[in-house]
Amino acid sequence: MYSIDDLKTFVAIARAQGVTAGARRMSISPATASHRLSKLEAALKLTLFHRNSRMLMLTDEGQIFLERTEVILADLAQAERDAGSGTARFSGVIRSTMSPWILSRFILPRLPAFQRAHPELRMEFLAVDRFVSLSAEGQDCAIRVGELSDSALLARKLTDNDRIICAAPSFLSQHGSPDTWQEALDFPWVCLPWQTRMSFVDPKGKRQDATVRSNVLVSNSDTLTDAVCQGVGMAIKSRLAVMDELERHELVEVLPGSLWKPSAPIWFVYPPEAKSASKTDVFGQFISTCFGSREVTV
């Protein structure tokens, strides 16, 4: 006979397309994950995966079983929450990735209250500005900024946001303020490594791509904010990332409306199998509250 943990492990392996990646999602060893899968296939008398040296692919029977199992696990998780009347205890590890500024400005200030409510949950944050594959790096969920590409992940919009050009008043006093995006190209910029190539909108509403003169490159979004506040150069930032600095007049917006498609909503993303993982669901609800009072209309 198989167990609920066997079903959850099967779902994790299917969505990660590998035993090792699925084991990371379940916080178990690959040997345990492989044993659970073998036990499940033996009990069902079905082959759930086509196996090769690179990855696992669901069989037709496996795909049908996955779809039904996800619904069952989601219903079971909801039943547990309903029966507990909101008093359920969550344990284990939540692994989440996001940009450093999101962690430092929105999550950490509110985290102590979440810890008090769920003392048996352990959080592991991967705070980086690069794109992180959830399955490849063993992450349960992510907070992402910008328009999402098509993927198998589920997404919940947390808040609106846009990207702006900004600079410190001291920088503008020294260098002046550009009147057009063409003039801005010759100003000193401080950028993340992938930001030197920018897209602007011209007076006719057309996209214009250009490379800015970046005197300083930094690898971290929080460091980028520090650098622009120190007058190192102009920068492109998410408005929410520098909302406090704008309110305190430590930074000012430059050339409003000059960036091409500046909208950069913030999303909570997670794999479909997380619908059955109550700890991911409760963590996602917490993340939603972190952005509830800071919505920006664009």
C-alpha positions in Angstrom: 0.0 0.0 0.0 1.1 3.6 -0.6 0.9 6.7 1.6 0.1 10.3 1.3 3.8 11.1 1.4 4.3 8.7 -1.6 1.7 10.6 -3.6 3.3 14.0 -2.7 6.7 12.6 -3.7 5.4 11.4 -7.0 3.9 14.9 -7.7 7.2 16.6 -6.8 9.2 14.3 -9.0 6.8 14.7 -11.9 6.9 18.5 -11.7 10.6 18.7 -11.3 11.2 16.0 -14.0 13.7 14.2 -11.9 14.1 12.3 -8.7 16.9 14.4 -7.3 15.1 17.7 -8.0 11.9 16.3 -6.6 13.6 15.1 -3.5 14.9 18.6 -2.9 11.4 19.9 -3.0 10.3 17.3 -0.5 13.4 17.9 1.8 14.2 14.2 1.6 17.1 12.2 0.1 17.0 11.0 -3.5 17.2 7.4 -2.3 14.0 8.0 -0.2 12.2 9.6 -3.1 13.2 6.8 -5.5 12.0 4.2 -3.0 8.6 6.0 -2.6 8.2 6.1 -6.3 9.0 2.5 -6.8 6.6 1.5 -4.0 3.8 3.6 -5.6 4.3 2.1 -9.0 4.3 -1.4 -7.5 1.1 -0.8 -5.6 -0.6 0.7 -8.6 0.9 -1.9 -11.0 1.6 0.9 -13.4 4.7 2.5 -15.0 4.3 6.2 -14.2 7.5 7.4 -16.0 9.5 6.8 -19.0 13.1 6.7 -17.7 16.3 7.7 -19.4 19.7 9.0 -18.2 18.7 12.7 -18.4 15.2 13.0 -17.0 11.9 11.3 -16.3 8.9 11.8 -18.6 5.4 10.9 -17.5 3.7 8.0 -19.3 0.1 8.5 -20.4 -1.1 6.7 -17.3 1.3 8.7 -15.2 -0.1 12.0 -16.6 -3.7 10.9 -15.8 -2.7 9.9 -12.3 -0.8 13.2 -11.7 -3.8 15.3 -12.7 -6.1 13.3 -10.4 -3.6 13.2 -7.5 -3.0 16.9 -7.5 -6.8 17.5 -7.1 -7.0 15.0 -4.3 -4.0 16.4 -2.4 -5.4 19.9 -2.7 -8.8 18.8 -1.4 -7.1 17.0 1.5 -5.0 20.0 2.4 -8.1 22.2 2.4 -10.0 19.7 4.5 -7.1 19.7 7.0 -7.2 23.5 7.2 -11.0 23.6 7.5 -11.0 20.9 10.2 -8.4 22.9 12.1 -10.4 26.1 12.0 -7.2 28.0 11.2 -5.3 26.4 14.1 -3.2 24.0 12.0 0.5 23.8 12.8 3.0 23.9 9.9 6.5 22.5 10.0 9.3 21.9 7.6 11.3 24.2 5.3 10.1 26.8 2.9 12.7 27.7 0.3 12.0 30.9 -1.5 13.9 33.1 -3.9 13.6 36.9 -4.6 15.6 40.0 -5.3 17.5 41.3 -2.3 15.5 44.6 -2.1 12.2 42.6 -1.8 13.6 40.6 1.1 15.1 43.5 3.0 12.3 46.0 2.5 9.1 44.0 2.4 9.7 40.5 3.9 12.2 40.8 6.8 10.3 43.7 8.6 7.2 41.5 8.8 8.9 38.1 9.3 9.0 38.1 13.1 5.2 38.1 13.3 5.0 35.2 10.8 7.6 33.3 12.9 5.6 33.7 16.0 2.5 32.3 14.3 4.4 29.4 12.8 7.4 28.6 15.0 8.0 25.2 13.5 8.5 26.5 10.0 12.0 27.2 8.8 12.6 29.8 6.0 15.6 29.6 3.6 15.8 32.7 1.4 17.9 32.8 -1.8 18.2 36.6 -2.3 19.6 37.2 -5.8 18.8 39.4 -8.8 19.3 36.7 -11.4 16.5 34.4 -12.7 16.3 31.3 -10.6 14.7 28.0 -11.9 12.6 26.6 -9.1 13.0 23.0 -10.1 16.8 23.2 -10.9 17.6 25.0 -7.6 15.2 23.3 -5.3 13.1 26.3 -4.5 9.4 26.0 -3.4 8.4 29.4 -4.6 9.6 32.8 -5.8 8.7 36.5 -5.9 9.4 37.8 -9.4 9.3 41.3 -10.8 8.1 42.1 -14.3 6.0 40.5 -17.0 6.1 36.7 -16.7 7.0 34.4 -19.5 4.9 31.4 -20.3 5.7 28.5 -17.9 4.1 25.7 -16.0 4.2 27.7 -12.8 1.2 29.2 -11.1 1.3 32.9 -10.4 -0.5 35.3 -8.0 -0.2 39.0 -8.6 1.0 40.8 -5.4 1.0 44.4 -6.5 1.5 46.8 -9.5 4.9 48.4 -9.9 6.8 50.2 -12.6 10.5 50.9 -13.4 11.8 54.5 -13.3 15.0 56.4 -14.0 16.2 58.1 -10.8 19.1 60.1 -9.5 20.2 61.8 -6.3 19.7 65.6 -6.1 23.4 66.0 -5.5 24.1 64.2 -8.8 21.7 66.4 -10.7 23.2 69.6 -9.1 26.6 68.5 -10.4 25.6 67.2 -13.9 22.3 68.9 -14.6 19.2 67.1 -15.6 18.7 65.6 -19.1 15.8 66.9 -21.1 15.6 63.9 -23.5 16.5 60.2 -23.4 19.2 60.9 -26.0 20.9 63.4 -23.7 20.6 60.9 -20.8 22.8 58.4 -22.7 25.9 60.6 -22.1 25.3 61.0 -18.4 27.1 58.7 -15.9 25.0 55.6 -15.0 25.3 52.9 -12.3 23.8 49.7 -13.5 23.3 46.0 -12.8 25.4 44.1 -15.4 22.4 43.4 -17.7 21.0 46.9 -17.6 23.3 48.8 -19.8 21.2 48.1 -22.9 18.0 50.1 -22.4 14.8 50.7 -24.3 13.2 54.1 -24.5 10.0 55.5 -26.1 10.4 58.3 -28.6 7.9 61.2 -29.2 6.1 59.1 -31.8 5.6 56.3 -29.4 8.1 54.0 -31.0 10.7 51.9 -29.2 14.3 53.0 -29.3 17.1 50.8 -28.0 20.4 52.3 -26.8 23.4 51.6 -24.7 24.1 54.0 -21.8 27.5 55.1 -20.5 27.8 53.0 -17.4 30.8 54.0 -15.3 30.0 51.6 -12.5 28.5 48.1 -12.5 27.2 46.4 -9.3 25.8 42.9 -8.9 23.2 43.6 -6.2 20.0 45.6 -6.3 20.4 47.0 -2.8 23.9 48.1 -3.6 22.6 49.7 -6.7 20.2 51.8 -4.6 23.0 52.8 -2.2 25.2 53.8 -5.2 22.6 56.0 -6.8 21.8 57.7 -3.5 25.5 58.5 -3.1 25.4 60.3 -6.5 27.4 57.7 -8.4 25.1 57.9 -11.4 21.6 57.7 -12.7 19.9 54.3 -12.4 16.9 52.3 -13.4 15.0 51.0 -10.3 11.6 49.5 -9.5 9.6 52.3 -8.0 8.7 50.2 -5.0 12.4 49.5 -4.4 13.1 53.2 -3.8 9.7 54.4 -2.6 11.1 55.5 0.8 14.0 57.4 -0.9 11.7 59.2 -3.2 9.4 60.2 -0.3 12.4 61.5 1.6 13.7 63.3 -1.5 16.9 61.4 -1.4 16.2 60.4 -5.0 14.1 62.1 -7.7 12.6 60.6 -10.8 14.3 61.7 -14.0 12.6 61.8 -17.5 9.2 60.3 -16.4 7.5 58.2 -19.0 10.6 57.8 -21.1 11.2 54.0 -20.6 9.6 51.5 -23.0 7.0 49.4 -21.3 8.0 50.3 -17.7 5.3 48.2 -16.0 6.9 45.6 -13.7 4.3 43.9 -11.5 5.4 41.8 -8.6 4.3 38.1 -8.5 4.3 35.2 -6.2 5.0 32.1 -8.3 5.0 28.4 -7.3 4.7 25.0 -9.0 1.3 23.4 -9.4 2.0 20.7 -6.9 2.3 23.4 -4.2 -1.5 23.7 -4.3 -1.4 20.6 -2.1 1.4 21.9 0.2 -0.3 23.8 3.0 3.0 25.4 4.2 3.6 27.0 0.8 0.0 28.2 0.8 0.3 29.8 4.2 3.6 31.3 3.3 2.0 32.8 0.1 -0.7 34.3 2.2 1.9 35.9 4.4 3.8 37.3 1.3 0.5 38.8 0.0 0.1 40.8 3.3 3.6 42.2 2.9 2.6 44.0 -0.2 -1.0 44.9 0.7 -0.4 48.6 1.6 2.2 49.5 -1.0 0.3 49.3 -4.4 1.5 51.6 -7.1 -0.9 52.6 -9.9 0.7 52.8 -13.4 
